[in-house]
Amino acid sequence: MKRLFAKAIVTSALLGGMLVHAADTIKVGVLHSLSGTMAISETTLKDTVLMLIEEQNKKGGVLGKKLEPVVVDPASNWPLFAEKMRGLLTQDKVDVTFGCWTSVSRKSVLPVVEELNGLLFYPVQYEGEESSKNVFYTGASPNQQAIPAVDYLINEMGVKRFVLAGTDYVYPRTTNKILEAYLISKGVKKEDIMINYTPFGHSDWQSIVSDIKKFGSTGSKTAVVSTINGDANIPFYKELGNQGIKSD
């Protein structure tokens, strides 16, 4: 990961050309939610980027220049992501940005990044169906992550029924649409697939988990494939435990 990070900075520096060479430092935007529903996930990414910047600077930086992080908090607010991205590019003059987690935040900043010819490294899995010369999509798409996972569940674990549980936005909906079609192509009946969506920050899981438990009580082995995001995961997994749903 350290090598990939250094290569990413070198790439951005080379693409930035003379602007980078004229500056005293290479400015690195860090665009992750430090508050709100996604902070539980994105704070770790912010910490990782800062750690890698510190370690790279101890080695002399990149192309003879130290890396200077510029951290902002878009606060799990999708329009604010775009506003913060614009500020990083026009006011802070960052050379590259590492940021976003959800696809909805990425899609919010994309028009700004393209308009101002910025460079964004997107760090997590995404649904595909998008390509931009201004974005490095470093995570897995469904054919690289979700489909191999259900293949394993079917072939190695003998799973016959599937619960596709996700947060209600583009990544879970697109991924689950792909998964549903794939499962049906593998012989899984439509009635053996349960799909459920909840909003960001959802906290009342009792009835939903009860439905999942009922769905899995037919005697056929059942798996939950979760694309739930953010702090909603905490009460979700607590409720699974409360209702005696186990991984075996």
C-alpha positions, 0 to 999 in steps of 0.5 A, spaced: 500 500 500 505 504 501 508 503 494 501 504 491 501 511 495 507 513 493 506 511 485 499 515 486 503 521 488 508 521 483 503 520 477 499 526 480 506 530 480 508 528 473 501 530 470 501 536 474 507 538 470 510 545 472 505 547 477 508 542 482 515 544 480 514 551 482 511 550 488 515 548 495 510 542 497 506 537 493 499 539 496 494 533 497 487 534 499 484 529 504 476 529 502 473 524 507 467 525 512 470 526 519 462 527 522 456 524 520 453 517 518 460 515 514 465 518 519 465 511 522 468 508 515 471 515 513 475 517 519 480 511 518 481 512 511 483 520 513 488 517 518 491 512 513 492 517 508 496 522 513 500 516 516 502 514 509 504 522 508 508 522 514 512 516 512 513 518 505 516 525 508 520 521 512 523 518 506 524 525 503 517 526 500 516 525 492 520 528 487 524 532 492 518 535 495 515 534 501 507 532 501 502 537 505 496 534 507 489 539 506 484 535 510 477 538 510 470 535 513 464 534 508 460 531 514 457 525 510 453 531 506 453 529 499 452 537 496 458 539 501 462 534 498 462 538 491 463 544 495 469 542 499 472 539 493 471 546 489 475 549 495 481 544 495 482 545 487 480 553 487 483 555 494 488 550 497 490 549 490 491 541 491 495 537 486 491 531 488 485 529 492 484 522 496 477 522 498 470 519 498 467 513 500 460 512 497 458 512 490 453 518 491 459 522 494 463 521 488 458 522 483 457 529 487 464 531 486 465 528 479 463 534 475 467 539 479 473 535 478 472 534 471 470 542 470 477 544 474 481 538 471 483 535 478 485 528 480 481 524 485 483 517 487 477 513 489 479 508 495 473 503 495 469 498 491 464 501 486 459 499 482 462 500 475 458 504 470 462 510 470 469 512 467 473 519 468 480 521 466 480 525 472 479 519 477 483 513 479 478 508 481 482 503 485 477 499 488 473 492 486 467 492 481 462 487 482 465 482 478 471 482 482 468 482 489 461 481 490 460 475 484 466 471 487 463 472 494 456 469 492 460 464 488 464 462 494 457 461 498 454 457 493 460 452 491 463 452 498 458 453 503 452 450 499 448 457 500 441 456 497 437 463 499 440 470 499 438 476 503 441 482 499 441 488 504 443 495 502 443 502 504 439 506 499 443 509 494 447 507 487 452 502 489 448 497 493 442 498 488 446 497 482 450 491 485 444 488 488 441 488 481 447 485 478 447 480 483 440 478 483 441 477 475 447 473 476 444 468 482 438 467 477 442 465 472 446 460 477 439 457 478 437 461 484 429 462 484 427 469 485 423 467 491 429 465 494 432 472 494 430 477 499 432 484 497 431 490 502 434 497 502 434 502 508 436 509 509 443 512 511 444 512 519 438 507 519 437 504 527 431 500 528 433 493 525 428 489 529 423 488 524 427 487 518 432 482 522 426 479 524 424 478 516 431 476 515 430 470 520 423 468 518 426 468 510 432 463 513 428 459 517 425 454 511 431 449 512 435 451 506 442 455 508 441 462 507 446 468 507 446 475 508 450 479 503 450 486 506 452 493 502 450 497 508 454 503 509 456 507 515 454 507 522 448 503 521 452 497 521 453 497 528 445 496 530 444 492 524 449 487 527 447 488 534 440 486 532 443 480 528 446 477 535 440 479 539 435 475 535 440 469 535 443 469 527 450 466 527 455 466 521 455 458 522 
